[in-house]
Amino acid sequence: MDTKRTWGFISLLLGSVSLLWGGISFGGMLGQSLVMADMGSFIAQGGGDYLHTFSPDYALAEVKTKYQYIATTGLVLTIFGGLMMRGQWGRRW
């Protein structure tokens, strides 16, 4: 059993899943930004001390940072797995 090939394949799989998850999350964040903008105007019109301390821009920045980490990790894992799998595709297990 070739350890380099096995870990390369696992890294490629995890990286691909992470990239897919990050891409879908960024797509969903576009809709979420519209909801947060509408909610921000709703909170400004409403009452309550807690609601006035909520910042939709800050919440979106936190979510965006989390999804950037996920997508970057996926990219790094995919590149790492691709480098480990270089020249391994034609060989048999």
KOLGU-4560 file (N, C-alpha, C; in nm, 3 decimals, padded with zeros to 5 digits):
<recs>
<n_xx: 00.085 n_yy: -00.118 n_zz: 00.000 ca_xx: 00.000 ca_yy: 00.000 ca_zz: 00.000 c_xx: 00.089 c_yy: 00.124 c_zz: 00.000 mol: A seq: 1 type: MET>
<n_xx: 00.062 n_yy: 00.214 n_zz: -00.089 ca_xx: 00.141 ca_yy: 00.335 ca_zz: -00.104 c_xx: 00.083 c_yy: 00.446 c_zz: -00.016 mol: A seq: 2 type: ASP>
<n_xx: 00.156 n_yy: 00.483 n_zz: 00.086 ca_xx: 00.107 ca_yy: 00.584 ca_zz: 00.182 c_xx: 00.090 c_yy: 00.720 c_zz: 00.116 mol: A seq: 3 type: THR>
<n_xx: 00.185 n_yy: 00.758 n_zz: 00.032 ca_xx: 00.179 ca_yy: 00.888 ca_zz: -00.033 c_xx: 00.055 c_yy: 00.898 c_zz: -00.120 mol: A seq: 4 type: LYS>
<n_xx: 00.026 n_yy: 00.793 n_zz: -00.193 ca_xx: -00.091 ca_yy: 00.792 ca_zz: -00.280 c_xx: -00.220 c_yy: 00.795 c_zz: -00.199 mol: A seq: 5 type: ARG>
<n_xx: -00.225 n_yy: 00.721 n_zz: -00.091 ca_xx: -00.345 ca_yy: 00.717 ca_zz: -00.008 c_xx: -00.374 c_yy: 00.853 c_zz: 00.054 mol: A seq: 6 type: THR>
<n_xx: -00.273 n_yy: 00.915 n_zz: 00.114 ca_xx: -00.294 ca_yy: 01.046 ca_zz: 00.176 c_xx: -00.320 c_yy: 01.153 c_zz: 00.072 mol: A seq: 7 type: TRP>
<n_xx: -00.261 n_yy: 01.140 n_zz: -00.045 ca_xx: -00.290 ca_yy: 01.234 ca_zz: -00.153 c_xx: -00.435 c_yy: 01.226 c_zz: -00.197 mol: A seq: 8 type: GLY>
<n_xx: -00.486 n_yy: 01.103 n_zz: -00.209 ca_xx: -00.625 ca_yy: 01.085 ca_zz: -00.248 c_xx: -00.720 c_yy: 01.138 c_zz: -00.141 mol: A seq: 9 type: PHE>
<n_xx: -00.690 n_yy: 01.109 n_zz: -00.015 ca_xx: -00.773 ca_yy: 01.160 ca_zz: 00.095 c_xx: -00.771 c_yy: 01.312 c_zz: 00.098 mol: A seq: 10 type: ILE>
<n_xx: -00.654 n_yy: 01.371 n_zz: 00.077 ca_xx: -00.642 ca_yy: 01.516 ca_zz: 00.076 c_xx: -00.720 c_yy: 01.576 c_zz: -00.041 mol: A seq: 11 type: SER>
<n_xx: -00.715 n_yy: 01.513 n_zz: -00.156 ca_xx: -00.794 ca_yy: 01.561 ca_zz: -00.269 c_xx: -00.944 c_yy: 01.555 c_zz: -00.241 mol: A seq: 12 type: LEU>
<n_xx: -00.988 n_yy: 01.447 n_zz: -00.180 ca_xx: -01.131 ca_yy: 01.435 ca_zz: -00.148 c_xx: -01.176 c_yy: 01.541 c_zz: -00.047 mol: A seq: 13 type: LEU>
<n_xx: -01.099 n_yy: 01.556 n_zz: 00.061 ca_xx: -01.135 ca_yy: 01.655 ca_zz: 00.162 c_xx: -01.128 c_yy: 01.797 c_zz: 00.106 mol: A seq: 14 type: LEU>
<n_xx: -01.028 n_yy: 01.825 n_zz: 00.024 ca_xx: -01.016 ca_yy: 01.956 ca_zz: -00.037 c_xx: -01.130 c_yy: 01.987 c_zz: -00.131 mol: A seq: 15 type: GLY>
<n_xx: -01.172 n_yy: 01.887 n_zz: -00.209 ca_xx: -01.283 ca_yy: 01.908 ca_zz: -00.301 c_xx: -01.413 c_yy: 01.934 c_zz: -00.226 mol: A seq: 16 type: SER>
<n_xx: -01.436 n_yy: 01.859 n_zz: -00.122 ca_xx: -01.558 ca_yy: 01.879 ca_zz: -00.041 c_xx: -01.556 c_yy: 02.017 c_zz: 00.024 mol: A seq: 17 type: VAL>
<n_xx: -01.440 n_yy: 02.058 n_zz: 00.074 ca_xx: -01.429 ca_yy: 02.188 ca_zz: 00.139 c_xx: -01.448 c_yy: 02.302 c_zz: 00.038 mol: A seq: 18 type: SER>
<n_xx: -01.393 n_yy: 02.286 n_zz: -00.082 ca_xx: -01.414 ca_yy: 02.388 ca_zz: -00.185 c_xx: -01.560 c_yy: 02.396 c_zz: -00.226 mol: A seq: 19 type: LEU>
<n_xx: -01.624 n_yy: 02.282 n_zz: -00.239 ca_xx: -01.766 ca_yy: 02.279 ca_zz: -00.274 c_xx: -01.849 c_yy: 02.345 c_zz: -00.165 mol: A seq: 20 type: LEU>
<n_xx: -01.819 n_yy: 02.312 n_zz: -00.040 ca_xx: -01.892 ca_yy: 02.371 ca_zz: 00.072 c_xx: -01.870 c_yy: 02.523 c_zz: 00.077 mol: A seq: 21 type: TRP>
<n_xx: -01.746 n_yy: 02.567 n_zz: 00.058 ca_xx: -01.717 ca_yy: 02.711 ca_zz: 00.058 c_xx: -01.788 c_yy: 02.783 c_zz: -00.055 mol: A seq: 22 type: GLY>
<n_xx: -01.791 n_yy: 02.723 n_zz: -00.174 ca_xx: -01.858 ca_yy: 02.785 ca_zz: -00.288 c_xx: -02.008 c_yy: 02.797 c_zz: -00.266 mol: A seq: 23 type: GLY>
<n_xx: -02.069 n_yy: 02.692 n_zz: -00.215 ca_xx: -02.213 ca_yy: 02.697 ca_zz: -00.187 c_xx: -02.242 c_yy: 02.799 c_zz: -00.078 mol: A seq: 24 type: ILE>
<n_xx: -02.156 n_yy: 02.805 n_zz: 00.022 ca_xx: -02.176 ca_yy: 02.900 ca_zz: 00.132 c_xx: -02.164 c_yy: 03.044 c_zz: 00.086 mol: A seq: 25 type: SER>
<n_xx: -02.069 n_yy: 03.071 n_zz: -00.005 ca_xx: -02.057 ca_yy: 03.207 ca_zz: -00.058 c_xx: -02.180 c_yy: 03.244 c_zz: -00.140 mol: A seq: 26 type: PHE>
<n_xx: -02.234 n_yy: 03.146 n_zz: -00.214 ca_xx: -02.358 ca_yy: 03.172 ca_zz: -00.289 c_xx: -02.474 c_yy: 03.202 c_zz: -00.196 mol: A seq: 27 type: GLY>
<n_xx: -02.483 n_yy: 03.128 n_zz: -00.087 ca_xx: -02.589 ca_yy: 03.153 ca_zz: 00.010 c_xx: -02.571 c_yy: 03.283 c_zz: 00.084 mol: A seq: 28 type: GLY>
<n_xx: -02.446 n_yy: 03.328 n_zz: 00.094 ca_xx: -02.420 ca_yy: 03.452 ca_zz: 00.166 c_xx: -02.474 c_yy: 03.573 c_zz: 00.090 mol: A seq: 29 type: MET>
<n_xx: -02.486 n_yy: 03.562 n_zz: -00.043 ca_xx: -02.544 ca_yy: 03.673 ca_zz: -00.119 c_xx: -02.688 c_yy: 03.697 c_zz: -00.077 mol: A seq: 30 type: LEU>
<n_xx: -02.765 n_yy: 03.590 n_zz: -00.066 ca_xx: -02.902 ca_yy: 03.603 ca_zz: -00.019 c_xx: -02.910 c_yy: 03.646 c_zz: 00.126 mol: A seq: 31 type: GLY>
<n_xx: -02.815 n_yy: 03.598 n_zz: 00.204 ca_xx: -02.813 ca_yy: 03.634 ca_zz: 00.346 c_xx: -02.784 c_yy: 03.782 c_zz: 00.365 mol: A seq: 32 type: GLN>
<n_xx: -02.702 n_yy: 03.839 n_zz: 00.278 ca_xx: -02.671 ca_yy: 03.981 ca_zz: 00.291 c_xx: -02.795 c_yy: 04.066 c_zz: 00.266 mol: A seq: 33 type: SER>
<n_xx: -02.880 n_yy: 04.023 n_zz: 00.173 ca_xx: -03.004 ca_yy: 04.096 ca_zz: 00.149 c_xx: -03.097 c_yy: 04.087 c_zz: 00.270 mol: A seq: 34 type: LEU>
<n_xx: -03.105 n_yy: 03.970 n_zz: 00.331 ca_xx: -03.189 ca_yy: 03.952 ca_zz: 00.450 c_xx: -03.136 c_yy: 04.037 c_zz: 00.565 mol: A seq: 35 type: VAL>
<n_xx: -03.004 n_yy: 04.039 n_zz: 00.582 ca_xx: -02.944 ca_yy: 04.118 ca_zz: 00.690 c_xx: -02.967 c_yy: 04.267 c_zz: 00.669 mol: A seq: 36 type: MET>
<n_xx: -02.961 n_yy: 04.314 n_zz: 00.545 ca_xx: -02.985 ca_yy: 04.455 ca_zz: 00.518 c_xx: -03.130 c_yy: 04.491 c_zz: 00.550 mol: A seq: 37 type: ALA>
<n_xx: -03.222 n_yy: 04.405 n_zz: 00.512 ca_xx: -03.363 ca_yy: 04.430 ca_zz: 00.546 c_xx: -03.386 c_yy: 04.423 c_zz: 00.696 mol: A seq: 38 type: ASP>
<n_xx: -03.319 n_yy: 04.329 n_zz: 00.762 ca_xx: -03.335 ca_yy: 04.314 ca_zz: 00.905 c_xx: -03.274 c_yy: 04.434 c_zz: 00.978 mol: A seq: 39 type: MET>
<n_xx: -03.167 n_yy: 04.490 n_zz: 00.924 ca_xx: -03.106 ca_yy: 04.607 ca_zz: 00.986 c_xx: -03.201 c_yy: 04.725 c_zz: 00.989 mol: A seq: 40 type: GLY>
<n_xx: -03.275 n_yy: 04.746 n_zz: 00.879 ca_xx: -03.372 ca_yy: 04.855 ca_zz: 00.879 c_xx: -03.490 c_yy: 04.824 c_zz: 00.970 mol: A seq: 41 type: SER>
<n_xx: -03.527 n_yy: 04.696 n_zz: 00.982 ca_xx: -03.635 ca_yy: 04.656 ca_zz: 01.072 c_xx: -03.594 c_yy: 04.680 c_zz: 01.218 mol: A seq: 42 type: PHE>
<n_xx: -03.468 n_yy: 04.647 n_zz: 01.250 ca_xx: -03.420 ca_yy: 04.665 ca_zz: 01.387 c_xx: -03.413 c_yy: 04.813 c_zz: 01.422 mol: A seq: 43 type: ILE>
<n_xx: -03.372 n_yy: 04.896 n_zz: 01.325 ca_xx: -03.364 ca_yy: 05.040 ca_zz: 01.350 c_xx: -03.503 c_yy: 05.098 c_zz: 01.380 mol: A seq: 44 type: ALA>
<n_xx: -03.607 n_yy: 05.043 n_zz: 01.321 ca_xx: -03.742 ca_yy: 05.093 ca_zz: 01.344 c_xx: -03.802 c_yy: 05.037 c_zz: 01.472 mol: A seq: 45 type: GLN>
<n_xx: -03.755 n_yy: 04.920 n_zz: 01.512 ca_xx: -03.811 ca_yy: 04.855 ca_zz: 01.632 c_xx: -03.752 c_yy: 04.914 c_zz: 01.759 mol: A seq: 46 type: GLY>
<n_xx: -03.783 n_yy: 04.849 n_zz: 01.868 ca_xx: -03.734 ca_yy: 04.897 ca_zz: 01.996 c_xx: -03.649 c_yy: 04.791 c_zz: 02.064 mol: A seq: 47 type: GLY>
<n_xx: -03.600 n_yy: 04.824 n_zz: 02.179 ca_xx: -03.521 ca_yy: 04.729 ca_zz: 02.258 c_xx: -03.374 c_yy: 04.763 c_zz: 02.253 mol: A seq: 48 type: GLY>
<n_xx: -03.309 n_yy: 04.751 n_zz: 02.369 ca_xx: -03.167 ca_yy: 04.784 ca_zz: 02.376 c_xx: -03.081 c_yy: 04.679 c_zz: 02.306 mol: A seq: 49 type: ASP>
<n_xx: -03.120 n_yy: 04.552 n_zz: 02.318 ca_xx: -03.039 ca_yy: 04.446 ca_zz: 02.257 c_xx: -03.040 c_yy: 04.457 c_zz: 02.105 mol: A seq: 50 type: TYR>
<n_xx: -03.155 n_yy: 04.490 n_zz: 02.051 ca_xx: -03.166 ca_yy: 04.498 ca_zz: 01.905 c_xx: -03.082 c_yy: 04.611 c_zz: 01.847 mol: A seq: 51 type: LEU>
<n_xx: -03.062 n_yy: 04.718 n_zz: 01.922 ca_xx: -02.983 ca_yy: 04.829 ca_zz: 01.870 c_xx: -02.833 c_yy: 04.799 c_zz: 01.873 mol: A seq: 52 type: HIS>
<n_xx: -02.792 n_yy: 04.703 n_zz: 01.955 ca_xx: -02.651 ca_yy: 04.669 ca_zz: 01.959 c_xx: -02.613 c_yy: 04.569 c_zz: 01.849 mol: A seq: 53 type: THR>
<n_xx: -02.711 n_yy: 04.510 n_zz: 01.783 ca_xx: -02.686 ca_yy: 04.414 ca_zz: 01.675 c_xx: -02.646 c_yy: 04.490 c_zz: 01.549 mol: A seq: 54 type: PHE>
<n_xx: -02.536 n_yy: 04.448 n_zz: 01.490 ca_xx: -02.488 ca_yy: 04.510 ca_zz: 01.367 c_xx: -02.490 c_yy: 04.407 c_zz: 01.255 mol: A seq: 55 type: SER>
<n_xx: -02.576 n_yy: 04.425 n_zz: 01.155 ca_xx: -02.580 ca_yy: 04.329 ca_zz: 01.045 c_xx: -02.449 c_yy: 04.323 c_zz: 00.968 mol: A seq: 56 type: PRO>
<n_xx: -02.381 n_yy: 04.435 n_zz: 00.956 ca_xx: -02.253 ca_yy: 04.437 ca_zz: 00.885 c_xx: -02.148 c_yy: 04.354 c_zz: 00.957 mol: A seq: 57 type: ASP>
<n_xx: -02.146 n_yy: 04.364 n_zz: 01.089 ca_xx: -02.051 ca_yy: 04.286 ca_zz: 01.167 c_xx: -02.081 c_yy: 04.136 c_zz: 01.157 mol: A seq: 58 type: TYR>
<n_xx: -02.210 n_yy: 04.101 n_zz: 01.162 ca_xx: -02.250 ca_yy: 03.960 ca_zz: 01.151 c_xx: -02.211 c_yy: 03.904 c_zz: 01.015 mol: A seq: 59 type: ALA>
<n_xx: -02.231 n_yy: 03.980 n_zz: 00.909 ca_xx: -02.193 ca_yy: 03.936 ca_zz: 00.775 c_xx: -02.041 c_yy: 03.922 c_zz: 00.763 mol: A seq: 60 type: LEU>
<n_xx: -01.967 n_yy: 04.011 n_zz: 00.824 ca_xx: -01.821 ca_yy: 04.002 ca_zz: 00.819 c_xx: -01.771 c_yy: 03.875 c_zz: 00.889 mol: A seq: 61 type: ALA>
<n_xx: -01.833 n_yy: 03.839 n_zz: 01.000 ca_xx: -01.795 ca_yy: 03.716 ca_zz: 01.070 c_xx: -01.823 c_yy: 03.593 c_zz: 00.985 mol: A seq: 62 type: GLU>
<n_xx: -01.939 n_yy: 03.588 n_zz: 00.923 ca_xx: -01.976 ca_yy: 03.474 ca_zz: 00.840 c_xx: -01.884 c_yy: 03.466 c_zz: 00.718 mol: A seq: 63 type: VAL>
<n_xx: -01.856 n_yy: 03.579 n_zz: 00.658 ca_xx: -01.769 ca_yy: 03.582 ca_zz: 00.540 c_xx: -01.630 c_yy: 03.532 c_zz: 00.575 mol: A seq: 64 type: LYS>
<n_xx: -01.578 n_yy: 03.571 n_zz: 00.689 ca_xx: -01.446 ca_yy: 03.526 ca_zz: 00.732 c_xx: -01.444 c_yy: 03.376 c_zz: 00.752 mol: A seq: 65 type: THR>
<n_xx: -01.548 n_yy: 03.320 n_zz: 00.811 ca_xx: -01.556 ca_yy: 03.176 ca_zz: 00.833 c_xx: -01.557 c_yy: 03.101 c_zz: 00.700 mol: A seq: 66 type: LYS>
<n_xx: -01.636 n_yy: 03.147 n_zz: 00.605 ca_xx: -01.643 ca_yy: 03.080 ca_zz: 00.475 c_xx: -01.514 c_yy: 03.098 c_zz: 00.396 mol: A seq: 67 type: TYR>
<n_xx: -01.444 n_yy: 03.208 n_zz: 00.414 ca_xx: -01.314 ca_yy: 03.225 ca_zz: 00.349 c_xx: -01.214 c_yy: 03.124 c_zz: 00.402 mol: A seq: 68 type: GLN>
<n_xx: -01.217 n_yy: 03.099 n_zz: 00.533 ca_xx: -01.128 ca_yy: 02.997 ca_zz: 00.591 c_xx: -01.159 c_yy: 02.859 c_zz: 00.534 mol: A seq: 69 type: TYR>
<n_xx: -01.287 n_yy: 02.828 n_zz: 00.520 ca_xx: -01.326 ca_yy: 02.697 ca_zz: 00.467 c_xx: -01.279 c_yy: 02.682 c_zz: 00.323 mol: A seq: 70 type: ILE>
<n_xx: -01.302 n_yy: 02.784 n_zz: 00.240 ca_xx: -01.262 ca_yy: 02.777 ca_zz: 00.100 c_xx: -01.110 c_yy: 02.775 c_zz: 00.085 mol: A seq: 71 type: ALA>
<n_xx: -01.038 n_yy: 02.851 n_zz: 00.165 ca_xx: -00.892 ca_yy: 02.852 ca_zz: 00.159 c_xx: -00.834 c_yy: 02.718 c_zz: 00.202 mol: A seq: 72 type: THR>
<n_xx: -00.890 n_yy: 02.659 n_zz: 00.307 ca_xx: -00.846 ca_yy: 02.527 ca_zz: 00.351 c_xx: -00.869 c_yy: 02.424 c_zz: 00.242 mol: A seq: 73 type: THR>
<n_xx: -00.983 n_yy: 02.432 n_zz: 00.176 ca_xx: -01.011 ca_yy: 02.340 ca_zz: 00.066 c_xx: -00.914 c_yy: 02.356 c_zz: -00.049 mol: A seq: 74 type: GLY>
<n_xx: -00.878 n_yy: 02.478 n_zz: -00.082 ca_xx: -00.782 ca_yy: 02.502 ca_zz: -00.188 c_xx: -00.645 c_yy: 02.447 c_zz: -00.153 mol: A seq: 75 type: LEU>
<n_xx: -00.602 n_yy: 02.470 n_zz: -00.030 ca_xx: -00.471 ca_yy: 02.420 ca_zz: 00.014 c_xx: -00.469 c_yy: 02.267 c_zz: 00.015 mol: A seq: 76 type: VAL>
<n_xx: -00.574 n_yy: 02.204 n_zz: 00.066 ca_xx: -00.581 ca_yy: 02.058 ca_zz: 00.068 c_xx: -00.583 c_yy: 02.000 c_zz: -00.073 mol: A seq: 77 type: LEU>
<n_xx: -00.654 n_yy: 02.064 n_zz: -00.164 ca_xx: -00.660 ca_yy: 02.016 ca_zz: -00.301 c_xx: -00.524 c_yy: 02.027 c_zz: -00.369 mol: A seq: 78 type: THR>
<n_xx: -00.455 n_yy: 02.137 n_zz: -00.350 ca_xx: -00.321 ca_yy: 02.154 ca_zz: -00.408 c_xx: -00.224 c_yy: 02.053 c_zz: -00.348 mol: A seq: 79 type: ILE>
<n_xx: -00.228 n_yy: 02.037 n_zz: -00.216 ca_xx: -00.140 ca_yy: 01.942 ca_zz: -00.148 c_xx: -00.166 c_yy: 01.799 c_zz: -00.197 mol: A seq: 80 type: PHE>
<n_xx: -00.293 n_yy: 01.762 n_zz: -00.207 ca_xx: -00.327 ca_yy: 01.629 ca_zz: -00.255 c_xx: -00.287 c_yy: 01.609 c_zz: -00.400 mol: A seq: 81 type: GLY>
<n_xx: -00.303 n_yy: 01.713 n_zz: -00.481 ca_xx: -00.262 ca_yy: 01.703 ca_zz: -00.621 c_xx: -00.112 c_yy: 01.685 c_zz: -00.636 mol: A seq: 82 type: GLY>
<n_xx: -00.036 n_yy: 01.753 n_zz: -00.552 ca_xx: 00.109 ca_yy: 01.736 ca_zz: -00.556 c_xx: 00.151 c_yy: 01.596 c_zz: -00.512 mol: A seq: 83 type: LEU>
<n_xx: 00.082 n_yy: 01.543 n_zz: -00.412 ca_xx: 00.115 ca_yy: 01.409 ca_zz: -00.366 c_xx: 00.074 c_yy: 01.302 c_zz: -00.468 mol: A seq: 84 type: MET>
<n_xx: -00.031 n_yy: 01.329 n_zz: -00.544 ca_xx: -00.080 ca_yy: 01.232 ca_zz: -00.641 c_xx: -00.014 c_yy: 01.245 c_zz: -00.778 mol: A seq: 85 type: MET>
<n_xx: 00.075 n_yy: 01.340 n_zz: -00.793 ca_xx: 00.141 ca_yy: 01.360 ca_zz: -00.923 c_xx: 00.215 c_yy: 01.233 c_zz: -00.963 mol: A seq: 86 type: ARG>
<n_xx: 00.186 n_yy: 01.182 n_zz: -01.082 ca_xx: 00.249 ca_yy: 01.062 ca_zz: -01.132 c_xx: 00.193 c_yy: 00.933 c_zz: -01.076 mol: A seq: 87 type: GLY>
<n_xx: 00.088 n_yy: 00.940 n_zz: -00.996 ca_xx: 00.031 ca_yy: 00.821 ca_zz: -00.930 c_xx: -00.097 c_yy: 00.771 c_zz: -00.999 mol: A seq: 88 type: GLN>
<n_xx: -00.148 n_yy: 00.845 n_zz: -01.095 ca_xx: -00.279 ca_yy: 00.812 ca_zz: -01.150 c_xx: -00.278 c_yy: 00.683 c_zz: -01.233 mol: A seq: 89 type: TRP>
<n_xx: -00.172 n_yy: 00.654 n_zz: -01.306 ca_xx: -00.168 ca_yy: 00.537 ca_zz: -01.391 c_xx: -00.130 c_yy: 00.409 c_zz: -01.320 mol: A seq: 90 type: GLY>
<n_xx: -00.076 n_yy: 00.419 n_zz: -01.204 ca_xx: -00.030 ca_yy: 00.301 ca_zz: -01.130 c_xx: -00.147 c_yy: 00.229 c_zz: -01.065 mol: A seq: 91 type: ARG>
<n_xx: -00.129 n_yy: 00.102 n_zz: -01.044 ca_xx: -00.231 ca_yy: 00.022 ca_zz: -00.976 c_xx: -00.200 c_yy: 00.020 c_zz: -00.826 mol: A seq: 92 type: ARG>
<n_xx: -00.303 n_yy: -00.006 n_zz: -00.745 ca_xx: -00.286 ca_yy: -00.011 ca_zz: -00.600 c_xx: -00.200 c_yy: -00.128 c_zz: -00.568 mol: A seq: 93 type: TRP>
</recs>
